[in-house]
Amino acid sequence: MPVDRAVRPAVSGSREPLGETMGSSHTGCLIAGAGPAGLMLGMLLARAGVATVVLEKHDDFLRDFRGDTVHASTLRLMGELGLEDAFRELAHQHIHELQVLTDDGTYTLADFRRLPGRFKHITFLPQSDFLTFLLDEANRFGTFRFLRNSEVVAVTTDRGRVNGLRYRDADGEEHEIHADLTVAADGRRSVVRESAGLESRVFGSALDILWFRLSKRESDPGGMVGRLSGSQLLVRIERQNHWQTALAVCKGGYEELRLQGLDRFRETVAALSPFLADRVHEVRTWDDVKVLDVQIDRLRQWWRPGLLCIGDAAHTMSPIMGVGINLAVQDAVAAANILAEPLRNGTLGDRHLRRVQRRRLPPTAVLQRMQRFLQTRFLEPWIRGEGRSSTPLLLRILKRLPPLQGVPARAMAIGPRPEHPVASLR
């Protein structure tokens, strides 16, 4: 049944988002980072009646080249939360297949029309719009508070237990908020994770991604396409008003490209995607090219007493398969399912934090293994010029056996162990 979207007050027994306790601010759950994981968890906990505060170091959500794919698992979640109609009102695009263009022709890597359920596509939506949507929903609840321009400095502790965060406001003044639970959702370079001394297992990557944008015209071919030719990989993603474009290079390859000059870079892009040749000049300087240092890692332990890490703060994903946002959202749902009740009734303990890691570690590990396989067996040899064919064997098999195109589609759009909100969150 659709949720009542009117503003809700705090439920009986819950704290206000920021209460005064012995002269310091205190809340039920304090979340660092207003990305997909942080805002989804904040919205769900506030919806369940848990006093929740989210800190965001920036003033807005506008960033270049953040992940913008919303997959079937997240679309289904919107329906389960009664938010599907409101979400559908946002301007976005549907992509029904992922294609790869080689010198031999066009191949379908993932056909989302073969997905089970109602959502047979993935959605492209600016992440800033998605985050604004989640924030607007969270603000409907009296148990939620959002603090912009609040840069986390470090965790605070009491007798070995994390009990909150110290943060710096826009004027440079430092403050502390204490909480029953602190959550790190502050991304791949998590200050909270580092401050808490949690160690990552790093798997590494031999690739970097160069992101840039080019204008789009009505006559352009649409969709999401990977272009393989020689030892080059170019990915172009259709957006509403432009092409979000990525060129894969070996680690350190960006500096080599810079030495060759911007004209050489433009020529490479034009050769890989000829219809863009008349607009590659829109990359005016190297400042228009953003370098993504591709990483794959995950924490050995996602928690310590009083603290939980989720999303990129717990596991950095490669951009391969575009699963980062949706994995972060699934983390948030699982955490809310497990933690809302003990946060409400004051029984939160280490066992609950362990349960979150036990729940989310297996699907994270599976997806990271898939990403590492694709990188080490497919992409990295190709970029190094070790490919033996103009078309990889995997693509030729998928073309001969079209039903198999649903396998990578399901891995991307639904993934292992999709989460569903418990009844108290709906």
N, C-alpha and C positions, 0 to 999 in steps of 0.2 A: 504494500500500500504506500502511495507517495507520502513523504514526510511533510508535515506542516512547516512551511518555510517562513513563517512569521518569527520574529525575534523571541527567543526563549530565555527566561530567567534561569539563574542557577537553581539546580534541584536541591531538595532538602538534604542537608548534611554536607553539601559541598562548600568549599571556600570560594570567596570572590577571587578573580584572577590574581590580584595582588593585595594581600592583607598584611597588616603590620603585626609582626611577631617579635617581641623583645627588641623593638627599634629597627628591625631590618625587614625588607620586603620578603614575602613568602608566598609561594603558590604550590599547587599540587604537582604540575608537570611544567618544566622549563625546557624549551626546545631552542637549540642554537641552529639557525639556518632556515630560511623561508623558501626552500626549493620544493620540489614535488613531495619528497618524503616528509619534510618538516611541516608543511602546511596541511598535507593530508592527515597526518597524525594529529596535529593541533585541532583540525576541524572535527575529526572523529571523537577525540577525547572530550572536547567542549560539548559536542552533541550528546555525549554520554553523561554529562554533568560534572566532569572533572575540571577544576580551575586550571587553566592552561595559559602560558605566556610564550610567545614566539619572538625571538630576537633576530633581526635582520640587519646586517652591517650597511647595506645600501639604502638609498632613498626610494628606489623603484626596482622593477623587475626587468628592465630593458638591458639585455646583453646580446652581443653578437654570437651567432652560431651555437646557441644552446640547443640541446636535443628538443625536437618539436614533434616527435611521433607519439601519438596516443593509440595504443594497441587495443585489440578486441577485449583483453582481460580488463582493461581500465574502462572501456566503454560499457561492458557488462556491469562493472561495479557502480557506475553512475546510475544505471537503471535500478540496481538493488538498493541504492540509497535514496531513490525517488528523485534523482536529479537529472534524469535523461533528457526531459523536455527542455529544461533550462540550459543544459549543456549543448543541445542541438541548436539553440539559437545563436551560438557563437559562430562567426565566420570561419569555416575550415574546409579542407579538401579531403576527398577520399581517394586512396590508392588501392587498386584491386590486385596488382601484381608487381613484382620486382623483376625487372628484366636486365639482362647483361648482353651488351652488343660487342661482338668480337669481329675480327676481319672475315669470319666465315658466315656471319649472319646474326640474327637476334634469338636469344635463348631466354626462357622463363626460369628464374631461380626459385621463386616462391609465388604460388597462386593462392591469394587469400580468399578467393571465391570457393575454395575447397574446405574452408574452416567449418567446424560444427557451430551450430547456434545461429543467432540472428545477425551477428556482426561479421560480415564477410569482406572486411577491408581493414586497413589501418587509416588513421586520421592524422592529417598534418594541421597542427594548430600552433601558432606562436606560443612558446612557453610562457611568455609574459602574460598572454591572455588566459592560459590555463591557471597560472598562479593567481591572477586577479580573481578568477572565478572561484577558486578554493578559498581565497581570503574573504570574498564577499559572503560565501556560505558560512564560514567560521564566525564572521562578525554578527551573524544573526543570533548568536548564543551569548547570554550574559556571562558565561564562564570563560570567555576568550578575550585575550588582549594581545595586540600586535605592536611591537616597538621597532620603528625604523631607525636607521642611522645609529645602530647599537652594535658596535664591534666587540666581539668576545675577546677577552684578554687571556683568561685562564679559568680553570675550574677552581672552586673553593672546596675545602674539605674539613671534616670534623671527625677526629679519631679514626682516620683512615677511610672514611666514607665520603664520597662526593656529595656535597649538599647544596650545590648551586654553581653560579657563574659570576665572575667579575667582568664587566663590560665597560666600554668607553662610548660616551654619547657624542653628538655632533660638535659639541663645544670642547671636547677633549677631557671632560670630567669623568671620573670612574665611579661606578656604582656596583652594588652587589644585589643579586636576587637569590634567595635560598628556595629550595624545592624538595618535595618528597622524592621526585625523580627528575634527573637531568638527562636530556637526550641530545646526542650529537647528530645533527643532520646538516652539517656545515661543509659537506662536499669532500672532494678528493684531497684537498689540502687542509683537512680539518684541524683547526686550532685546538678544539676540545680534545680530540683523540691524542694529539701530541702532548698537550698539557697533562692528560691523564696517564701518559706513559704506556699506552697500548701499542703492541708491536704488530706489524703487518708481515704477511708472507708475500713476497714480491715475485711474480712470475716473469715480468719483463716483456718487452716487445722490441722488435727490430724496425718498427714502422713509426712514422709520424704522418699526420694529416695536415695539409695546407688548405684552409677554408677561405673562400672568397665568394663574392656575389656578383652576378651579371644580370642585366635587365632582361625581362621576358616580353615576348611579343605574341600576339594572337595566333600568328602563323606557325609558331614553334611547335614541335612535337611535345607531348605532355608526359607526365608520369615520373617515375623514379628509375633511373637507368644507370648501370655501371658500364663503362667503356673500357675494354681491354684491348690493347694493341702494343706489339713489341714488348717492352718491359714497363709499360705505363698503365696505370689505373686511374681513371677519372670518373667520379660519381656526380651526377647532376640530379638535383631534387627540385621538382616543380613547386614553387610557392605562389602565393596570390599575385605578387607584383614583381618577382625576380626569380632567378635560378640560384639556389644555394648549391655551391659547387665545391668539390673536394678533390685534391690531387694527392695520392699516396706517394710517399718517398721513404727511402731508407733513413734510419736514424742519422742525423747530421746532414741529410740531403738538402735541407733548406739553405744552409750556408753555401753549399756547392752551387745551388741554383742562383743564389744572389751573385756569386762570382761570375756566373755566365751572363748575367744581366736580365733586366725585366723584359726586354724584347724577346729573348730566347724563351722565357717563361710563357709569354703570350703566344708565341709560335707553337709551343707544345700544346697548349689548351686548344688553339684553333685546329691543329692537326687531329686531335682526339675528338673534337666536336665541331665539325666545319660550320654548322649553322650559327655558331657563336662567334665566328671569326670576325664579323663586323662590329663586335662590341667588346672584344678583349681589351681594347684600349681603356675601358672603364676601370681596369686595375691600373690606377695612375702611379702609385708608388708602392713600395713594399709594405707600407703601413696598411694597405688594403688587404693584405694577406695575413691571416691569423694562423699561428702554428699550434696544433694540438699535439702535445707530448703524449702519445698513446701509452697507457699503462694498464696492467691487469694485476691487481693485488687484493688481498682480503685480510682482515684481522684474524689472528689466531683465537683471540677471545674478544667478543663484541661488547663486553660489559665489565664493569667492576662495581662494587657496592655503591648504589645510588646513581649509576650511570649506564646508559645504553647507547650504542652506536647503530645507526641504520643508514640505508642508502649508500651513497658514495663514501660516506665517512666510515662505513664498515667494509665496503668492497668496491674498488674502482674497476669499472668495466671498460672494455674496448668499445669504440663506436660501431664495430662490426655487429650486424643484426639490429642495431638501434634499440636495444632492450633496456638501456639504463634507466629511463624515466619510469617505465612500467615495473621494473624490478624494485625500484625505490618505493613506488606506490604499494606494491604487494607487501614489502617490509612494513610499511606504515599500518596497513590493514591488520596484518598478523599481530603487530605490537599492540594496537588498540584492542583487538579481540582478547588478548591475554592480560593486558595491564589495566584496562578501564575499571573492572570491578575491584581489584585489590587497591587501586588508587582511591576509589570512592570510599571504601570501608576501612582504609588505613592498615591493610594487612600486606602491603607490598614487601616482598623479600627477594633475596638473590635467586631463589628457585624460579621466580617468574621471569627474571631476565635471562636465565639459562634456557627457559622454555622458548623464548623468542629466538635465540640463536639456534637451538636445535630444530626449530620449525623452518627457519629461513636459510640455514647453511646448505642443506642438500640442493635446493633449486639453484642457489647461487653458484655452487661448485659445478653443477652440471652445465650451466650456461657458460661459465668461464672455461671449462674444458672444451666446449664447442668452439668458443672464440679462439682459444689457443690452437686448436686443430686447424681451423680455417686460416689462421695467420701463418703457422709454421709449415703446413703442408701445401698451402695454396698461394696466399698473398705474398709472403716474404720471398719464396723462390721466384715468383713471377716478377716482382719488382727488381730482384737481383739479376734478372735475365736468364734464369735457369729453366724456364718453361720449355717443354718439348713439343708443344702443339699450339697452334693459334687459338684453339678452343680447349679449355680444361675438360678432362674426362667426365667430371661430375656434371657439367652442363650438358654434355652430349647424352649422358644416361637419362637425365631429367627430361630431355626433349623426346627421347625414344619411349619413355614411360611416364606420360603426363600425370597420372595419379600420384606419383611420388613428389610432385611439386607441392602437394599439400603438407608434406613432412616439414620442410624448412619454414613454410608459412605458419604452421602450428607452433613450432619452436620459437619463432619470432613474436607472433601476435598473442599467443596464450601462455606458452612457456610451461615448465614443470611446476606443479603445485600452485595453481592460481588460488587466491584467497577470496573469501566471501565474508562480509561483515556479520557478526553474530546479531541476534534479534535485538539486543539492547542498543545497538548502534544504528539500527534502521529507522 
